[in-house]
Amino acid sequence: MRANGDQLAQIASPIEAGIIRPVIDRIFPFEATNEAMGYVGTGRSKGKAVVKIR
């Protein structure tokens, strides 16, 4: 894979318009990154696990 700004813009457009809605299972603070990785590794997440940086 290679980063491509045009492709990212095409993907972002329907997300911002609310056409595509990502499923977020849990949000972890940055300090709990190891816990987030462990959670994803269990295979029990029903969506994306997000690590919040700010």
Secondary structure, 3 states (H helix, E strand, C coil): CCCCHHHHHHHHHHHHCCCCCCCEEEEEEHHHHHHHHHHHHCCCCCCEEEEECC
